[in-house]
Amino acid sequence: MTLDLPRKNLIKQILISYEIEEDTNMVVKKTHTRNYASDGVDYIDHSTSEPLFVAAKNEENEFG
């Protein structure tokens, strides 16, 4: 995760990643949101994890 430090005029950043969890083979959408305060110093982070589907297992990929 790489989100910027607070700076003037920065309001919000959102980082979305899609990952395959090794133990469940589930594709998961992970969202990290950073809302910056108007003072240019403080921020609040929020994360969500949304399971999407089970990745297909076959011999041509490393998903299972």
N, CA, C and O of each residue as an XYZ file, in Angstrom:
256
protein
N       0.844     -1.176      0.000
C       0.000      0.000      0.000
C       0.890      1.240      0.000
O       1.787      1.383      0.831
N       0.627      2.108     -0.927
C       1.369      3.350     -0.976
C       0.391      4.497     -1.177
O      -0.089      4.734     -2.285
N       0.106      5.196     -0.107
C      -0.734      6.384     -0.177
C       0.091      7.574      0.286
O       0.984      7.437      1.121
N      -0.215      8.735     -0.262
C       0.553      9.942      0.050
C       0.340     10.410      1.484
O      -0.693     10.151      2.100
N       1.336     11.098      1.987
C       1.202     11.795      3.257
C       0.321     13.018      3.032
O       0.191     13.484      1.899
N      -0.284     13.541      4.086
C      -1.141     14.718      3.926
C      -0.381     15.895      3.313
O       0.790     16.126      3.613
N      -1.072     16.619      2.459
C      -0.520     17.845      1.877
C      -1.690     18.753      1.495
O      -2.838     18.312      1.435
N      -1.391     19.982      1.248
C      -2.415     20.970      0.925
C      -3.196     20.537     -0.321
O      -2.613     20.084     -1.305
N      -4.516     20.682     -0.262
C      -5.439     20.402     -1.356
C      -5.639     18.921     -1.672
O      -6.344     18.595     -2.627
N      -5.046     18.027     -0.906
C      -5.283     16.593     -1.090
C      -6.495     16.209     -0.249
O      -6.489     16.390      0.968
N      -7.527     15.684     -0.889
C      -8.789     15.399     -0.207
C      -8.936     13.917      0.123
O      -9.255     13.559      1.257
N      -8.704     13.055     -0.869
C      -8.949     11.631     -0.681
C      -8.110     10.821     -1.649
O      -7.837     11.259     -2.767
N      -7.692      9.611     -1.206
C      -7.047      8.652     -2.089
C      -7.683      7.295     -1.856
O      -8.056      6.946     -0.735
N      -7.800      6.534     -2.941
C      -8.347      5.185     -2.848
C      -7.407      4.247     -3.594
O      -7.044      4.499     -4.743
N      -7.018      3.161     -2.927
C      -6.160      2.138     -3.526
C      -6.951      0.839     -3.556
O      -7.403      0.361     -2.516
N      -7.121      0.262     -4.749
C      -7.860     -0.994     -4.897
C      -6.906     -2.053     -5.424
O      -6.185     -1.826     -6.395
N      -6.909     -3.220     -4.770
C      -6.110     -4.342     -5.248
C      -6.976     -5.590     -5.275
O      -7.916     -5.730     -4.493
N      -6.646     -6.486     -6.181
C      -7.330     -7.767     -6.294
C      -6.308     -8.846     -5.985
O      -5.251     -8.910     -6.614
N      -6.624     -9.695     -5.015
C      -5.683    -10.709     -4.559
C      -6.358    -12.069     -4.479
O      -7.567    -12.167     -4.270
N      -5.556    -13.122     -4.649
C      -6.051    -14.479     -4.441
C      -5.514    -14.954     -3.099
O      -4.303    -15.025     -2.887
N      -6.427    -15.274     -2.204
C      -6.017    -15.772     -0.890
C      -5.596    -17.227     -1.022
O      -6.347    -18.055     -1.538
N      -4.395    -17.534     -0.554
C      -3.821    -18.861     -0.729
C      -4.624    -19.965     -0.060
O      -4.807    -21.035     -0.639
N      -5.100    -19.718      1.142
C      -5.770    -20.785      1.893
C      -7.156    -21.122      1.364
O      -7.590    -22.266      1.497
N      -7.871    -20.162      0.764
C      -9.238    -20.399      0.281
C      -9.356    -20.362     -1.235
O     -10.391    -20.747     -1.780
N      -8.316    -19.906     -1.923
C      -8.330    -19.734     -3.378
C      -9.401    -18.732     -3.814
O      -9.861    -18.766     -4.955
N      -9.792    -17.847     -2.907
C     -10.824    -16.844     -3.161
C     -10.180    -15.573     -3.707
O      -9.167    -15.107     -3.187
N     -10.785    -15.011     -4.772
C     -10.355    -13.715     -5.283
C     -11.047    -12.657     -4.432
O     -12.269    -12.662     -4.279
N     -10.239    -11.745     -3.880
C     -10.751    -10.759     -2.946
C     -10.371     -9.358     -3.439
O      -9.226     -9.103     -3.813
N     -11.356     -8.463     -3.431
C     -11.112     -7.055     -3.747
C     -10.838     -6.336     -2.431
O     -11.692     -6.313     -1.544
N      -9.646     -5.747     -2.303
C      -9.270     -5.024     -1.097
C      -9.185     -3.537     -1.429
O      -8.467     -3.127     -2.342
N      -9.931     -2.741     -0.670
C      -9.981     -1.300     -0.895
C      -9.477     -0.579      0.340
O      -9.943     -0.819      1.454
N      -8.517      0.308      0.125
C      -7.982      1.126      1.211
C      -8.261      2.587      0.853
O      -7.824      3.075     -0.189
N      -8.988      3.270      1.722
C      -9.349      4.672      1.494
C      -8.718      5.546      2.565
O      -8.753      5.224      3.753
N      -8.150      6.644      2.130
C      -7.585      7.616      3.067
C      -8.251      8.962      2.812
O      -8.112      9.538      1.733
N      -8.977      9.459      3.811
C      -9.616     10.779      3.761
C      -8.748     11.765      4.539
O      -8.417     11.535      5.703
N      -8.391     12.852      3.887
C      -7.512     13.843      4.495
C      -8.323     14.980      5.103
O      -9.321     15.421      4.532
N      -7.889     15.445      6.256
C      -8.550     16.563      6.934
C      -8.184     17.876      6.233
O      -7.159     17.969      5.558
N      -9.023     18.864      6.403
C      -8.786     20.157      5.756
C      -7.573     20.889      6.324
O      -7.076     21.834      5.713
N      -7.094     20.456      7.491
C      -5.917     21.112      8.079
C      -4.612     20.730      7.380
O      -3.568     21.320      7.658
N      -4.661     19.741      6.467
C      -3.461     19.317      5.751
C      -2.510     18.492      6.588
O      -1.383     18.239      6.163
N      -2.933     18.063      7.772
C      -2.068     17.301      8.667
C      -2.643     15.919      8.972
O      -1.939     14.912      8.887
N      -3.906     15.880      9.320
C      -4.532     14.632      9.764
C      -5.192     13.878      8.619
O      -5.503     14.441      7.570
N      -5.400     12.564      8.857
C      -6.135     11.741      7.903
C      -6.767     10.567      8.643
O      -6.362     10.221      9.752
N      -7.766      9.966      8.005
C      -8.435      8.788      8.544
C      -8.395      7.700      7.477
O      -8.785      7.931      6.332
N      -7.922      6.511      7.857
C      -7.861      5.372      6.949
C      -9.039      4.447      7.175
O      -9.533      4.305      8.293
N      -9.485      3.820      6.091
C     -10.575      2.852      6.150
C     -10.263      1.742      5.144
O      -9.849      2.020      4.019
N     -10.461      0.480      5.551
C     -10.191     -0.655      4.674
C     -11.402     -1.556      4.588
O     -12.136     -1.732      5.561
N     -11.603     -2.131      3.395
C     -12.634     -3.144      3.218
C     -12.049     -4.308      2.434
O     -11.103     -4.148      1.662
N     -12.624     -5.465      2.646
C     -12.228     -6.671      1.946
C     -13.497     -7.352      1.452
O     -14.354     -7.725      2.253
N     -13.624     -7.516      0.132
C     -14.841     -8.058     -0.463
C     -14.528     -9.329     -1.252
O     -13.905     -9.254     -2.310
N     -14.950    -10.502     -0.753
C     -14.746    -11.737     -1.520
C     -15.555    -11.682     -2.820
O     -16.728    -11.306     -2.801
N     -14.941    -12.051     -3.942
C     -15.612    -11.979     -5.230
C     -16.017    -13.353     -5.761
O     -17.186    -13.584     -6.067
N     -15.045    -14.265     -5.869
C     -15.329    -15.607     -6.373
C     -14.136    -16.507     -6.090
O     -13.055    -16.032     -5.743
N     -14.342    -17.816     -6.242
C     -13.251    -18.776     -6.075
C     -12.530    -18.885     -7.411
O     -13.158    -19.088     -8.450
N     -11.208    -18.749     -7.377
C     -10.404    -18.822     -8.597
C     -10.429    -20.247     -9.145
O     -10.425    -21.217     -8.386
N     -10.454    -20.359    -10.469
C     -10.469    -21.666    -11.119
C      -9.150    -22.385    -10.871
O      -8.080    -21.777    -10.863
N      -9.254    -23.680    -10.670
C      -8.052    -24.493    -10.485
C      -7.790    -25.288    -11.756
O      -8.657    -26.023    -12.229
N      -6.589    -25.136    -12.304
C      -6.159    -25.976    -13.419
C      -4.646    -26.041    -13.427
O      -3.987    -25.360    -12.643
N      -4.101    -26.846    -14.297
C      -2.652    -27.062    -14.324
C      -1.899    -25.937    -15.016
O      -0.672    -25.897    -14.928
N      -2.576    -25.022    -15.698
C      -1.922    -23.967    -16.436
C      -1.634    -22.717    -15.620
O      -0.914    -21.828    -16.076
N      -2.196    -22.642    -14.404
C      -1.931    -21.471    -13.582
C      -1.493    -21.886    -12.185
O      -1.470    -23.072    -11.858
N      -1.155    -20.925    -11.387
C      -0.676    -21.188    -10.038
C      -1.760    -20.924     -9.002
O      -1.441    -20.713     -7.832
N      -3.013    -20.928     -9.388
C      -4.099    -20.565     -8.499
C      -4.593    -21.728     -7.657
O      -5.536    -21.541     -6.889
N      -4.046    -22.847     -7.751
C      -4.543    -23.943     -6.939
C      -3.642    -25.072     -6.998
O      -3.898    -26.100     -6.370
